[in-house]
């Protein structure tokens, strides 16, 4: 369940980045940062849900969710860099 949520988070992040590339600067930033906040809220709600329904799964679920989040975050940064979305000076 944790890896599935991490994977859905990653797919949603890539989808919002592709949409943001087609928009003007301000709406695209709202889409990326607002989408990031919404995705984080969904993860927190899932942790609270697991905590209330299956407290014995709490540690393992949080560790797997963290591992999946970090793994996909690294891939997301690499994809952003490869696509040239971050422009350094």
Secondary structure, 3 states (H helix, E strand, C coil): CHHHHHHHHHHHHHHHHHHHHHCCHHHHHHHHHHHHHHHHHHHHHHHHHHHHHCHHHHHHHHHHHHHHHHHHHHHHHHHHHHHCCCCCC
